[in-house]
Amino acid sequence: MSGAELKEMRKEVKTYIDHADERVIKMVYAMLEADSGFESEMDRRVKELENGSVKGYTLDVSETRARTAYNASKK
């Protein structure tokens, strides 16, 4: 997306927000808060992985464990 396109999109969003009712404003605000919480949570988890306080698993290991558990539950 070009700078001009982004600028135009910001302008349209601002206009929309300026004319939105209370319900829409609350929904947008909740989305922004949720995004902020998500970012904080990801930062916390990365720090835990980096300092070794939790163990991470590769996708392959996770898939294998999930398949094994699923197949065991079918028996």
MODELLER restraints for C-alpha pairs under 7 A, 6 or more apart:
rsr = mdl.restraints
at = mdl.atoms
rsr.add(forms.Gaussian(group=physical.xy_distance, feature=features.Distance(at['CA:17:A'], at['CA:25:A']), mean=6.91, stdev=0.5))
rsr.add(forms.Gaussian(group=physical.xy_distance, feature=features.Distance(at['CA:48:A'], at['CA:54:A']), mean=5.72, stdev=0.5))
rsr.add(forms.Gaussian(group=physical.xy_distance, feature=features.Distance(at['CA:49:A'], at['CA:55:A']), mean=6.39, stdev=0.5))
rsr.add(forms.Gaussian(group=physical.xy_distance, feature=features.Distance(at['CA:49:A'], at['CA:56:A']), mean=6.54, stdev=0.5))
